[in-house]
Amino acid sequence: MLDRIDLHVEVTPVAFSELSSQKNGEDSTHIRDRVIHARDKQTERFKDNPGVYSNAQMSSKQLKEICVIDKVGQNLLKAAMEKLNLSARAYDRILKVSRTIADLVNSDDIKAEHLAEAIQYRSLDREGWAG
């Protein structure tokens, strides 16, 4: 059931020192602009595919064409699949999420760091989660 959900994130309490820190995070206007740009990239990517508007809606065929990863990425994903005992559905979800992460940073290619971030969003797939 969990492999049908794209992002799994365990939310832990935030320490007071972090809450009271004067350090500023990324401005929400900047985040909004990145999201709009990523959505525009996806709209352009799928313009010839009726009913497909985002990476999450990619078919298996589109996934193979659009979510090409290099050898380093393949090795990283293979290791994660084996270590976390992930399903084929989880594999597809990781690729789609990594494509979106790459879009958010305006990268034409899915890089190992995009895959690593997408893999870490599968925390509920990990053994021993929540006790």
N, CA, C and O atoms as a Tinker XYZ file with bonds, in Angstrom:
   524  protein
     1  N      0.811000   -1.192000    0.000000    73     2
     2  CA     0.000000    0.000000    0.000000    64     1     3
     3  C      0.863000    1.268000    0.000000    63     2     4     5
     4  O      0.576000    2.219000   -0.727000    81     3
     5  N      1.925000    1.276000    0.823000    73     3     6
     6  CA     2.766000    2.466000    0.917000    64     5     7
     7  C      3.487000    2.789000   -0.389000    63     6     8     9
     8  O      3.814000    3.949000   -0.639000    81     7
     9  N      3.739000    1.778000   -1.226000    73     7    10
    10  CA     4.460000    2.057000   -2.462000    64     9    11
    11  C      3.615000    2.834000   -3.465000    63    10    12    13
    12  O      4.123000    3.231000   -4.513000    81    11
    13  N      2.350000    3.057000   -3.170000    73    11    14
    14  CA     1.478000    3.861000   -4.033000    64    13    15
    15  C      1.562000    5.359000   -3.702000    63    14    16    17
    16  O      0.976000    6.187000   -4.398000    81    15
    17  N      2.286000    5.691000   -2.649000    73    15    18
    18  CA     2.446000    7.080000   -2.219000    64    17    19
    19  C      3.842000    7.547000   -2.634000    63    18    20    21
    20  O      4.838000    6.887000   -2.338000    81    19
    21  N      3.905000    8.686000   -3.320000    73    19    22
    22  CA     5.177000    9.158000   -3.872000    64    21    23
    23  C      6.191000    9.586000   -2.812000    63    22    24    25
    24  O      7.364000    9.222000   -2.899000    81    23
    25  N      5.760000   10.342000   -1.831000    73    23    26
    26  CA     6.676000   10.889000   -0.830000    64    25    27
    27  C      6.317000   10.379000    0.552000    63    26    28    29
    28  O      5.180000   10.520000    1.003000    81    27
    29  N      7.297000    9.784000    1.223000    73    27    30
    30  CA     7.139000    9.336000    2.607000    64    29    31
    31  C      8.143000   10.119000    3.424000    63    30    32    33
    32  O      9.344000   10.040000    3.167000    81    31
    33  N      7.681000   10.865000    4.392000    73    31    34
    34  CA     8.603000   11.648000    5.194000    64    33    35
    35  C      8.227000   11.508000    6.661000    63    34    36    37
    36  O      7.089000   11.771000    7.050000    81    35
    37  N      9.189000   11.094000    7.465000    73    35    38
    38  CA     8.983000   11.040000    8.905000    64    37    39
    39  C      9.242000   12.440000    9.438000    63    38    40    41
    40  O     10.315000   13.005000    9.225000    81    39
    41  N      8.267000   12.994000   10.126000    73    39    42
    42  CA     8.394000   14.345000   10.665000    64    41    43
    43  C      8.738000   14.231000   12.143000    63    42    44    45
    44  O      7.972000   13.689000   12.940000    81    43
    45  N      9.901000   14.753000   12.485000    73    43    46
    46  CA    10.358000   14.712000   13.873000    64    45    47
    47  C     10.261000   16.110000   14.478000    63    46    48    49
    48  O     10.264000   17.102000   13.748000    81    47
    49  N     10.176000   16.197000   15.796000    73    47    50
    50  CA    10.093000   17.516000   16.440000    64    49    51
    51  C     11.313000   18.378000   16.105000    63    50    52    53
    52  O     12.429000   17.876000   15.970000    81    51
    53  N     11.079000   19.664000   15.976000    73    51    54
    54  CA    12.151000   20.608000   15.695000    64    53    55
    55  C     12.670000   21.162000   17.019000    63    54    56    57
    56  O     11.892000   21.554000   17.888000    81    55
    57  N     13.985000   21.188000   17.157000    73    55    58
    58  CA    14.602000   21.696000   18.387000    64    57    59
    59  C     14.340000   23.191000   18.542000    63    58    60    61
    60  O     14.257000   23.918000   17.553000    81    59
    61  N     14.211000   23.639000   19.775000    73    59    62
    62  CA    13.975000   25.055000   20.056000    64    61    63
    63  C     15.061000   25.927000   19.435000    63    62    64    65
    64  O     14.775000   27.000000   18.903000    81    63
    65  N     16.310000   25.463000   19.503000    73    63    66
    66  CA    17.422000   26.256000   18.966000    64    65    67
    67  C     17.236000   26.516000   17.467000    63    66    68    69
    68  O     17.615000   27.576000   16.969000    81    67
    69  N     16.658000   25.557000   16.757000    73    67    70
    70  CA    16.408000   25.763000   15.325000    64    69    71
    71  C     15.228000   26.699000   15.101000    63    70    72    73
    72  O     15.256000   27.528000   14.192000    81    71
    73  N     14.194000   26.571000   15.923000    73    71    74
    74  CA    13.023000   27.440000   15.796000    64    73    75
    75  C     13.362000   28.893000   16.083000    63    74    76    77
    76  O     12.831000   29.802000   15.444000    81    75
    77  N     14.251000   29.109000   17.050000    73    75    78
    78  CA    14.586000   30.468000   17.465000    64    77    79
    79  C     15.789000   31.043000   16.720000    63    78    80    81
    80  O     16.218000   32.162000   17.005000    81    79
    81  N     16.328000   30.296000   15.782000    73    79    82
    82  CA    17.495000   30.739000   15.027000    64    81    83
    83  C     17.158000   31.954000   14.162000    63    82    84    85
    84  O     16.050000   32.081000   13.642000    81    83
    85  N     18.125000   32.824000   14.024000    73    83    86
    86  CA    17.963000   34.013000   13.188000    64    85    87
    87  C     18.249000   33.723000   11.712000    63    86    88    89
    88  O     18.066000   34.583000   10.852000    81    87
    89  N     18.697000   32.506000   11.438000    73    87    90
    90  CA    19.029000   32.123000   10.067000    64    89    91
    91  C     17.756000   32.060000    9.217000    63    90    92    93
    92  O     16.765000   31.443000    9.607000    81    91
    93  N     17.801000   32.694000    8.078000    73    91    94
    94  CA    16.649000   32.701000    7.182000    64    93    95
    95  C     16.714000   31.537000    6.204000    63    94    96    97
    96  O     17.783000   31.198000    5.697000    81    95
    97  N     15.562000   30.930000    5.944000    73    95    98
    98  CA    15.467000   29.886000    4.934000    64    97    99
    99  C     15.209000   30.511000    3.577000    63    98   100   101
   100  O     15.288000   31.728000    3.407000    81    99
   101  N     14.905000   29.670000    2.629000    73    99   102
   102  CA    14.612000   30.155000    1.279000    64   101   103
   103  C     13.301000   30.934000    1.292000    63   102   104   105
   104  O     12.316000   30.496000    1.887000    81   103
   105  N     13.293000   32.068000    0.645000    73   103   106
   106  CA    12.126000   32.932000    0.570000    64   105   107
   107  C     11.001000   32.236000   -0.202000    63   106   108   109
   108  O     11.248000   31.628000   -1.243000    81   107
   109  N      9.773000   32.325000    0.302000    73   107   110
   110  CA     8.648000   31.636000   -0.327000    64   109   111
   111  C      8.383000   32.131000   -1.754000    63   110   112   113
   112  O      7.893000   31.370000   -2.589000    81   111
   113  N      8.699000   33.380000   -2.036000    73   111   114
   114  CA     8.539000   33.890000   -3.396000    64   113   115
   115  C      9.487000   33.168000   -4.351000    63   114   116   117
   116  O      9.120000   32.839000   -5.479000    81   115
   117  N     10.699000   32.931000   -3.886000    73   115   118
   118  CA    11.680000   32.205000   -4.705000    64   117   119
   119  C     11.233000   30.763000   -4.922000    63   118   120   121
   120  O     11.358000   30.229000   -6.024000    81   119
   121  N     10.715000   30.140000   -3.878000    73   119   122
   122  CA    10.220000   28.764000   -3.994000    64   121   123
   123  C      9.066000   28.715000   -4.999000    63   122   124   125
   124  O      9.012000   27.837000   -5.860000    81   123
   125  N      8.150000   29.669000   -4.872000    73   123   126
   126  CA     7.010000   29.743000   -5.803000    64   125   127
   127  C      7.490000   29.862000   -7.240000    63   126   128   129
   128  O      6.963000   29.187000   -8.124000    81   127
   129  N      8.476000   30.704000   -7.485000    73   127   130
   130  CA     9.012000   30.884000   -8.834000    64   129   131
   131  C      9.626000   29.592000   -9.366000    63   130   132   133
   132  O      9.457000   29.261000  -10.540000    81   131
   133  N     10.337000   28.864000   -8.509000    73   131   134
   134  CA    10.940000   27.590000   -8.932000    64   133   135
   135  C      9.863000   26.565000   -9.284000    63   134   136   137
   136  O      9.991000   25.825000  -10.260000    81   135
   137  N      8.800000   26.532000   -8.476000    73   135   138
   138  CA     7.705000   25.590000   -8.738000    64   137   139
   139  C      6.998000   25.947000  -10.044000    63   138   140   141
   140  O      6.698000   25.061000  -10.844000    81   139
   141  N      6.734000   27.208000  -10.263000    73   139   142
   142  CA     6.092000   27.636000  -11.517000    64   141   143
   143  C      6.959000   27.264000  -12.713000    63   142   144   145
   144  O      6.455000   26.767000  -13.720000    81   143
   145  N      8.250000   27.503000  -12.604000    73   143   146
   146  CA     9.165000   27.170000  -13.696000    64   145   147
   147  C      9.184000   25.657000  -13.948000    63   146   148   149
   148  O      9.174000   25.216000  -15.097000    81   147
   149  N      9.210000   24.870000  -12.874000    73   147   150
   150  CA     9.198000   23.408000  -13.021000    64   149   151
   151  C      7.899000   22.947000  -13.664000    63   150   152   153
   152  O      7.919000   22.070000  -14.527000    81   151
   153  N      6.783000   23.516000  -13.264000    73   151   154
   154  CA     5.493000   23.148000  -13.868000    64   153   155
   155  C      5.447000   23.539000  -15.347000    63   154   156   157
   156  O      4.896000   22.811000  -16.173000    81   155
   157  N      6.029000   24.692000  -15.670000    73   155   158
   158  CA     6.102000   25.109000  -17.079000    64   157   159
   159  C      6.930000   24.125000  -17.897000    63   158   160   161
   160  O      6.569000   23.801000  -19.029000    81   159
   161  N      8.046000   23.645000  -17.328000    73   159   162
   162  CA     8.872000   22.638000  -18.006000    64   161   163
   163  C      8.065000   21.369000  -18.269000    63   162   164   165
   164  O      8.154000   20.778000  -19.345000    81   163
   165  N      7.290000   20.964000  -17.291000    73   163   166
   166  CA     6.499000   19.750000  -17.440000    64   165   167
   167  C      5.375000   19.938000  -18.455000    63   166   168   169
   168  O      5.081000   19.033000  -19.236000    81   167
   169  N      4.752000   21.103000  -18.444000    73   167   170
   170  CA     3.717000   21.397000  -19.441000    64   169   171
   171  C      4.304000   21.307000  -20.836000    63   170   172   173
   172  O      3.694000   20.723000  -21.732000    81   171
   173  N      5.477000   21.878000  -21.028000    73   171   174
   174  CA     6.156000   21.812000  -22.330000    64   173   175
   175  C      6.536000   20.369000  -22.670000    63   174   176   177
   176  O      6.354000   19.934000  -23.807000    81   175
   177  N      7.051000   19.642000  -21.714000    73   175   178
   178  CA     7.482000   18.257000  -21.912000    64   177   179
   179  C      6.333000   17.379000  -22.394000    63   178   180   181
   180  O      6.526000   16.508000  -23.242000    81   179
   181  N      5.139000   17.607000  -21.853000    73   179   182
   182  CA     4.004000   16.736000  -22.147000    64   181   183
   183  C      2.969000   17.375000  -23.071000    63   182   184   185
   184  O      1.833000   16.907000  -23.153000    81   183
   185  N      3.359000   18.436000  -23.761000    73   183   186
   186  CA     2.390000   19.155000  -24.595000    64   185   187
   187  C      1.748000   18.280000  -25.668000    63   186   188   189
   188  O      0.616000   18.544000  -26.073000    81   187
   189  N      2.438000   17.258000  -26.132000    73   187   190
   190  CA     1.897000   16.373000  -27.167000    64   189   191
   191  C      1.270000   15.104000  -26.593000    63   190   192   193
   192  O      1.008000   14.149000  -27.325000    81   191
   193  N      1.034000   15.096000  -25.291000    73   191   194
   194  CA     0.471000   13.928000  -24.614000    64   193   195
   195  C     -0.808000   14.335000  -23.882000    63   194   196   197
   196  O     -0.753000   14.739000  -22.721000    81   195
   197  N     -1.950000   14.232000  -24.546000    73   195   198
   198  CA    -3.211000   14.652000  -23.918000    64   197   199
   199  C     -3.450000   13.931000  -22.584000    63   198   200   201
   200  O     -3.265000   12.719000  -22.471000    81   199
   201  N     -3.862000   14.704000  -21.593000    73   199   202
   202  CA    -4.165000   14.144000  -20.286000    64   201   203
   203  C     -2.965000   14.002000  -19.365000    63   202   204   205
   204  O     -3.123000   13.623000  -18.205000    81   203
   205  N     -1.771000   14.296000  -19.857000    73   203   206
   206  CA    -0.564000   14.229000  -19.027000    64   205   207
   207  C     -0.064000   15.654000  -18.831000    63   206   208   209
   208  O      0.254000   16.356000  -19.791000    81   207
   209  N      0.000000   16.069000  -17.560000    73   207   210
   210  CA     0.381000   17.441000  -17.250000    64   209   211
   211  C      1.574000   17.542000  -16.314000    63   210   212   213
   212  O      2.150000   18.614000  -16.132000    81   211
   213  N      1.937000   16.406000  -15.721000    73   211   214
   214  CA     3.040000   16.447000  -14.763000    64   213   215
   215  C      3.809000   15.138000  -14.797000    63   214   216   217
   216  O      3.349000   14.145000  -15.360000    81   215
   217  N      4.980000   15.151000  -14.189000    73   215   218
   218  CA     5.825000   13.952000  -14.147000    64   217   219
   219  C      5.115000   12.782000  -13.471000    63   218   220   221
   220  O      5.321000   11.630000  -13.855000    81   219
   221  N      4.295000   13.059000  -12.486000    73   219   222
   222  CA     3.600000   12.000000  -11.759000    64   221   223
   223  C      2.664000   11.201000  -12.667000    63   222   224   225
   224  O      2.340000   10.054000  -12.360000    81   223
   225  N      2.233000   11.786000  -13.768000    73   223   226
   226  CA     1.284000   11.142000  -14.664000    64   225   227
   227  C      1.941000   10.381000  -15.816000    63   226   228   229
   228  O      1.248000    9.838000  -16.677000    81   227
   229  N      3.255000   10.342000  -15.833000    73   227   230
   230  CA     3.965000    9.653000  -16.917000    64   229   231
   231  C      3.590000    8.188000  -17.007000    63   230   232   233
   232  O      3.395000    7.514000  -15.995000    81   231
   233  N      3.493000    7.706000  -18.239000    73   231   234
   234  CA     3.298000    6.274000  -18.460000    64   233   235
   235  C      4.647000    5.573000  -18.327000    63   234   236   237
   236  O      5.687000    6.229000  -18.253000    81   235
   237  N      4.630000    4.253000  -18.298000    73   235   238
   238  CA     5.877000    3.483000  -18.223000    64   237   239
   239  C      6.770000    3.772000  -19.420000    63   238   240   241
   240  O      7.988000    3.889000  -19.282000    81   239
   241  N      6.165000    3.887000  -20.585000    73   239   242
   242  CA     6.931000    4.181000  -21.807000    64   241   243
   243  C      7.590000    5.561000  -21.703000    63   242   244   245
   244  O      8.769000    5.713000  -22.022000    81   243
   245  N      6.832000    6.556000  -21.259000    73   243   246
   246  CA     7.380000    7.904000  -21.095000    64   245   247
   247  C      8.475000    7.919000  -20.043000    63   246   248   249
   248  O      9.477000    8.618000  -20.193000    81   247
   249  N      8.288000    7.156000  -18.990000    73   247   250
   250  CA     9.276000    7.072000  -17.919000    64   249   251
   251  C     10.629000    6.631000  -18.476000    63   250   252   253
   252  O     11.664000    7.204000  -18.134000    81   251
   253  N     10.614000    5.620000  -19.326000    73   251   254
   254  CA    11.860000    5.106000  -19.915000    64   253   255
   255  C     12.517000    6.127000  -20.844000    63   254   256   257
   256  O     13.742000    6.164000  -20.959000    81   255
   257  N     11.711000    6.950000  -21.502000    73   255   258
   258  CA    12.236000    7.953000  -22.433000    64   257   259
   259  C     12.718000    9.217000  -21.716000    63   258   260   261
   260  O     13.721000    9.814000  -22.106000    81   259
   261  N     12.001000    9.614000  -20.675000    73   259   262
   262  CA    12.244000   10.908000  -20.027000    64   261   263
   263  C     13.174000   10.805000  -18.817000    63   262   264   265
   264  O     13.944000   11.728000  -18.550000    81   263
   265  N     13.108000    9.713000  -18.100000    73   263   266
   266  CA    13.866000    9.570000  -16.848000    64   265   267
   267  C     15.105000    8.702000  -17.048000    63   266   268   269
   268  O     15.284000    7.688000  -16.373000    81   267
   269  N     15.938000    9.107000  -17.965000    73   267   270
   270  CA    17.180000    8.391000  -18.242000    64   269   271
   271  C     18.204000    8.808000  -17.190000    63   270   272   273
   272  O     18.390000    9.995000  -16.919000    81   271
   273  N     18.868000    7.803000  -16.599000    73   271   274
   274  CA    19.880000    8.105000  -15.590000    64   273   275
   275  C     21.217000    7.500000  -16.009000    63   274   276   277
   276  O     21.273000    6.480000  -16.695000    81   275
   277  N     22.286000    8.157000  -15.577000    73   275   278
   278  CA    23.633000    7.691000  -15.940000    64   277   279
   279  C     24.030000    6.482000  -15.092000    63   278   280   281
   280  O     23.265000    6.031000  -14.240000    81   279
   281  N     25.215000    5.974000  -15.331000    73   279   282
   282  CA    25.693000    4.765000  -14.654000    64   281   283
   283  C     25.766000    4.959000  -13.137000    63   282   284   285
   284  O     25.402000    4.063000  -12.376000    81   283
   285  N     26.232000    6.115000  -12.705000    73   283   286
   286  CA    26.309000    6.396000  -11.264000    64   285   287
   287  C     24.908000    6.350000  -10.659000    63   286   288   289
   288  O     24.701000    5.752000   -9.604000    81   287
   289  N     23.961000    6.977000  -11.325000    73   287   290
   290  CA    22.577000    6.964000  -10.864000    64   289   291
   291  C     21.989000    5.564000  -10.854000    63   290   292   293
   292  O     21.270000    5.189000   -9.928000    81   291
   293  N     22.297000    4.793000  -11.887000    73   291   294
   294  CA    21.806000    3.408000  -11.953000    64   293   295
   295  C     22.332000    2.592000  -10.774000    63   294   296   297
   296  O     21.587000    1.837000  -10.150000    81   295
   297  N     23.621000    2.750000  -10.476000    73   295   298
   298  CA    24.214000    2.021000   -9.349000    64   297   299
   299  C     23.594000    2.444000   -8.018000    63   298   300   301
   300  O     23.329000    1.606000   -7.157000    81   299
   301  N     23.366000    3.739000   -7.855000    73   299   302
   302  CA    22.749000    4.253000   -6.638000    64   301   303
   303  C     21.337000    3.688000   -6.476000    63   302   304   305
   304  O     20.964000    3.226000   -5.398000    81   303
   305  N     20.567000    3.731000   -7.546000    73   303   306
   306  CA    19.194000    3.248000   -7.490000    64   305   307
   307  C     19.144000    1.735000   -7.268000    63   306   308   309
   308  O     18.294000    1.238000   -6.528000    81   307
   309  N     20.045000    1.018000   -7.905000    73   307   310
   310  CA    20.112000   -0.436000   -7.718000    64   309   311
   311  C     20.406000   -0.769000   -6.258000    63   310   312   313
   312  O     19.762000   -1.641000   -5.673000    81   311
   313  N     21.367000   -0.083000   -5.680000    73   311   314
   314  CA    21.731000   -0.322000   -4.284000    64   313   315
   315  C     20.552000   -0.021000   -3.356000    63   314   316   317
   316  O     20.287000   -0.773000   -2.418000    81   315
   317  N     19.850000    1.079000   -3.621000    73   315   318
   318  CA    18.688000    1.438000   -2.798000    64   317   319
   319  C     17.579000    0.405000   -2.936000    63   318   320   321
   320  O     16.947000    0.023000   -1.951000    81   319
   321  N     17.350000   -0.040000   -4.156000    73   319   322
   322  CA    16.302000   -1.041000   -4.392000    64   321   323
   323  C     16.592000   -2.315000   -3.604000    63   322   324   325
   324  O     15.698000   -2.900000   -2.992000    81   323
   325  N     17.847000   -2.729000   -3.628000    73   323   326
   326  CA    18.229000   -3.961000   -2.939000    64   325   327
   327  C     18.217000   -3.781000   -1.420000    63   326   328   329
   328  O     17.693000   -4.627000   -0.696000    81   327
   329  N     18.791000   -2.683000   -0.945000    73   327   330
   330  CA    18.898000   -2.458000    0.504000    64   329   331
   331  C     17.528000   -2.242000    1.136000    63   330   332   333
   332  O     17.253000   -2.760000    2.219000    81   331
   333  N     16.670000   -1.480000    0.463000    73   331   334
   334  CA    15.354000   -1.162000    1.020000    64   333   335
   335  C     14.287000   -2.151000    0.587000    63   334   336   337
   336  O     13.137000   -2.067000    1.017000    81   335
   337  N     14.680000   -3.101000   -0.278000    73   335   338
   338  CA    13.744000   -4.105000   -0.791000    64   337   339
   339  C     12.501000   -3.437000   -1.400000    63   338   340   341
   340  O     11.364000   -3.761000   -1.056000    81   339
   341  N     12.759000   -2.495000   -2.315000    73   339   342
   342  CA    11.681000   -1.708000   -2.907000    64   341   343
   343  C     11.017000   -2.450000   -4.062000    63   342   344   345
   344  O     11.628000   -3.300000   -4.709000    81   343
   345  N      9.759000   -2.110000   -4.306000    73   343   346
   346  CA     8.988000   -2.725000   -5.375000    64   345   347
   347  C      9.241000   -2.010000   -6.707000    63   346   348   349
   348  O      9.875000   -0.955000   -6.749000    81   347
   349  N      8.740000   -2.595000   -7.776000    73   347   350
   350  CA     8.826000   -1.974000   -9.099000    64   349   351
   351  C      8.067000   -0.650000   -9.095000    63   350   352   353
   352  O      8.491000    0.315000   -9.733000    81   351
   353  N      6.951000   -0.604000   -8.380000    73   351   354
   354  CA     6.180000    0.641000   -8.296000    64   353   355
   355  C      7.008000    1.722000   -7.597000    63   354   356   357
   356  O      6.999000    2.878000   -8.020000    81   355
   357  N      7.716000    1.355000   -6.540000    73   355   358
   358  CA     8.565000    2.320000   -5.835000    64   357   359
   359  C      9.676000    2.822000   -6.762000    63   358   360   361
   360  O     10.028000    4.001000   -6.733000    81   359
   361  N     10.222000    1.925000   -7.579000    73   359   362
   362  CA    11.259000    2.293000   -8.555000    64   361   363
   363  C     10.727000    3.395000   -9.479000    63   362   364   365
   364  O     11.389000    4.412000   -9.688000    81   363
   365  N      9.521000    3.180000  -10.030000    73   363   366
   366  CA     8.923000    4.180000  -10.916000    64   365   367
   367  C      8.700000    5.499000  -10.189000    63   366   368   369
   368  O      8.973000    6.569000  -10.735000    81   367
   369  N      8.212000    5.425000   -8.974000    73   367   370
   370  CA     7.941000    6.641000   -8.192000    64   369   371
   371  C      9.231000    7.412000   -7.917000    63   370   372   373
   372  O      9.252000    8.641000   -7.998000    81   371
   373  N     10.286000    6.704000   -7.596000    73   371   374
   374  CA    11.572000    7.358000   -7.347000    64   373   375
   375  C     12.042000    8.097000   -8.592000    63   374   376   377
   376  O     12.511000    9.231000   -8.501000    81   375
   377  N     11.920000    7.465000   -9.744000    73   375   378
   378  CA    12.335000    8.123000  -10.989000    64   377   379
   379  C     11.493000    9.367000  -11.266000    63   378   380   381
   380  O     12.032000   10.403000  -11.655000    81   379
   381  N     10.188000    9.275000  -11.073000    73   379   382
   382  CA     9.312000   10.434000  -11.313000    64   381   383
   383  C      9.626000   11.573000  -10.352000    63   382   384   385
   384  O      9.680000   12.735000  -10.757000    81   383
   385  N      9.832000   11.245000   -9.086000    73   383   386
   386  CA    10.155000   12.281000   -8.099000    64   385   387
   387  C     11.519000   12.887000   -8.393000    63   386   388   389
   388  O     11.697000   14.098000   -8.257000    81   387
   389  N     12.484000   12.069000   -8.794000    73   387   390
   390  CA    13.815000   12.607000   -9.111000    64   389   391
   391  C     13.758000   13.518000  -10.330000    63   390   392   393
   392  O     14.498000   14.499000  -10.400000    81   391
   393  N     12.885000   13.208000  -11.299000    73   391   394
   394  CA    12.706000   14.077000  -12.466000    64   393   395
   395  C     12.141000   15.426000  -12.019000    63   394   396   397
   396  O     12.546000   16.473000  -12.524000    81   395
   397  N     11.210000   15.392000  -11.076000    73   395   398
   398  CA    10.630000   16.633000  -10.560000    64   397   399
   399  C     11.658000   17.439000   -9.776000    63   398   400   401
   400  O     11.711000   18.663000   -9.896000    81   399
   401  N     12.466000   16.766000   -8.983000    73   399   402
   402  CA    13.530000   17.452000   -8.240000    64   401   403
   403  C     14.493000   18.121000   -9.218000    63   402   404   405
   404  O     14.899000   19.264000   -9.010000    81   403
   405  N     14.857000   17.409000  -10.281000    73   403   406
   406  CA    15.733000   17.993000  -11.306000    64   405   407
   407  C     15.062000   19.212000  -11.950000    63   406   408   409
   408  O     15.718000   20.225000  -12.194000    81   407
   409  N     13.766000   19.114000  -12.223000    73   407   410
   410  CA    13.041000   20.256000  -12.794000    64   409   411
   411  C     13.060000   21.452000  -11.855000    63   410   412   413
   412  O     13.188000   22.592000  -12.301000    81   411
   413  N     12.932000   21.196000  -10.553000    73   411   414
   414  CA    12.915000   22.289000   -9.579000    64   413   415
   415  C     14.235000   23.046000   -9.511000    63   414   416   417
   416  O     14.256000   24.224000   -9.154000    81   415
   417  N     15.338000   22.382000   -9.852000    73   415   418
   418  CA    16.634000   23.056000   -9.868000    64   417   419
   419  C     17.075000   23.371000  -11.295000    63   418   420   421
   420  O     18.233000   23.706000  -11.545000    81   419
   421  N     16.122000   23.256000  -12.231000    73   419   422
   422  CA    16.341000   23.597000  -13.634000    64   421   423
   423  C     17.452000   22.767000  -14.280000    63   422   424   425
   424  O     18.263000   23.286000  -15.047000    81   423
   425  N     17.476000   21.489000  -13.962000    73   423   426
   426  CA    18.464000   20.585000  -14.538000    64   425   427
   427  C     17.807000   19.753000  -15.635000    63   426   428   429
   428  O     16.743000   19.168000  -15.431000    81   427
   429  N     18.445000   19.707000  -16.789000    73   427   430
   430  CA    17.929000   18.897000  -17.890000    64   429   431
   431  C     18.110000   17.408000  -17.625000    63   430   432   433
   432  O     17.355000   16.582000  -18.137000    81   431
   433  N     19.117000   17.071000  -16.821000    73   431   434
   434  CA    19.422000   15.671000  -16.531000    64   433   435
   435  C     19.085000   15.332000  -15.093000    63   434   436   437
   436  O     19.157000   16.182000  -14.206000    81   435
   437  N     18.713000   14.072000  -14.874000    73   435   438
   438  CA    18.546000   13.564000  -13.515000    64   437   439
   439  C     19.932000   13.175000  -13.030000    63   438   440   441
   440  O     20.574000   12.298000  -13.607000    81   439
   441  N     20.385000   13.818000  -11.985000    73   439   442
   442  CA    21.718000   13.547000  -11.441000    64   441   443
   443  C     21.606000   12.668000  -10.197000    63   442   444   445
   444  O     20.522000   12.480000   -9.646000    81   443
   445  N     22.735000   12.143000   -9.774000    73   443   446
   446  CA    22.759000   11.257000   -8.612000    64   445   447
   447  C     22.164000   11.941000   -7.376000    63   446   448   449
   448  O     21.473000   11.294000   -6.589000    81   447
   449  N     22.422000   13.227000   -7.200000    73   447   450
   450  CA    21.885000   13.916000   -6.022000    64   449   451
   451  C     20.361000   14.028000   -6.082000    63   450   452   453
   452  O     19.703000   14.038000   -5.041000    81   451
   453  N     19.795000   14.113000   -7.286000    73   451   454
   454  CA    18.334000   14.149000   -7.418000    64   453   455
   455  C     17.748000   12.782000   -7.045000    63   454   456   457
   456  O     16.730000   12.693000   -6.359000    81   455
   457  N     18.406000   11.737000   -7.507000    73   455   458
   458  CA    17.980000   10.377000   -7.152000    64   457   459
   459  C     18.110000   10.138000   -5.652000    63   458   460   461
   460  O     17.214000    9.568000   -5.029000    81   459
   461  N     19.217000   10.572000   -5.077000    73   459   462
   462  CA    19.441000   10.375000   -3.641000    64   461   463
   463  C     18.345000   11.065000   -2.827000    63   462   464   465
   464  O     17.849000   10.505000   -1.849000    81   463
   465  N     17.973000   12.260000   -3.226000    73   463   466
   466  CA    16.906000   12.972000   -2.515000    64   465   467
   467  C     15.581000   12.234000   -2.662000    63   466   468   469
   468  O     14.841000   12.089000   -1.689000    81   467
   469  N     15.279000   11.770000   -3.860000    73   467   470
   470  CA    14.031000   11.027000   -4.089000    64   469   471
   471  C     14.018000    9.726000   -3.285000    63   470   472   473
   472  O     12.983000    9.343000   -2.741000    81   471
   473  N     15.145000    9.060000   -3.209000    73   471   474
   474  CA    15.242000    7.806000   -2.447000    64   473   475
   475  C     14.989000    8.061000   -0.971000    63   474   476   477
   476  O     14.307000    7.272000   -0.316000    81   475
   477  N     15.531000    9.156000   -0.434000    73   475   478
   478  CA    15.343000    9.416000    0.987000    64   477   479
   479  C     13.890000    9.735000    1.318000    63   478   480   481
   480  O     13.497000    9.662000    2.482000    81   479
   481  N     13.085000   10.088000    0.320000    73   479   482
   482  CA    11.657000   10.308000    0.548000    64   481   483
   483  C     10.882000    9.002000    0.661000    63   482   484   485
   484  O      9.663000    9.018000    0.833000    81   483
   485  N     11.573000    7.877000    0.566000    73   483   486
   486  CA    10.928000    6.570000    0.728000    64   485   487
   487  C     11.120000    6.056000    2.155000    63   486   488   489
   488  O     11.199000    4.845000    2.361000    81   487
   489  N     11.195000    6.936000    3.128000    73   487   490
   490  CA    11.517000    6.535000    4.496000    64   489   491
   491  C     10.538000    5.526000    5.081000    63   490   492   493
   492  O     10.942000    4.717000    5.917000    81   491
   493  N      9.290000    5.536000    4.685000    73   491   494
   494  CA     8.338000    4.575000    5.234000    64   493   495
   495  C      8.584000    3.172000    4.713000    63   494   496   497
   496  O      8.063000    2.205000    5.269000    81   495
   497  N      9.378000    3.046000    3.647000    73   495   498
   498  CA     9.736000    1.737000    3.125000    64   497   499
   499  C     10.848000    1.089000    3.945000    63   498   500   501
   500  O     11.096000   -0.110000    3.823000    81   499
   501  N     11.511000    1.877000    4.775000    73   499   502
   502  CA    12.662000    1.361000    5.512000    64   501   503
   503  C     12.218000    0.507000    6.683000    63   502   504   505
   504  O     11.234000    0.812000    7.356000    81   503
   505  N     12.953000   -0.558000    6.915000    73   503   506
   506  CA    12.663000   -1.437000    8.048000    64   505   507
   507  C     12.846000   -0.672000    9.345000    63   506   508   509
   508  O     13.756000    0.146000    9.475000    81   507
   509  N     11.975000   -0.946000   10.298000    73   507   510
   510  CA    12.133000   -0.366000   11.609000    64   509   511
   511  C     11.599000    1.047000   11.733000    63   510   512   513
   512  O     11.764000    1.675000   12.779000    81   511
   513  N     10.958000    1.566000   10.685000    73   511   514
   514  CA    10.432000    2.915000   10.769000    64   513   515
   515  C      9.361000    2.963000   11.844000    63   514   516   517
   516  O      8.569000    2.031000   11.982000    81   515
   517  N      9.336000    4.019000   12.585000    73   515   518
   518  CA     8.323000    4.275000   13.632000    64   517   519
   519  C      8.325000    3.195000   14.710000    63   518   520   521
   520  O      7.275000    2.780000   15.201000    81   519
   521  N      9.517000    2.756000   15.061000    73   519   522
   522  CA     9.583000    1.881000   16.213000    64   521   523
   523  C      9.902000    0.492000   15.885000    63   522   524
   524  O      9.986000   -0.349000   16.779000    81   523
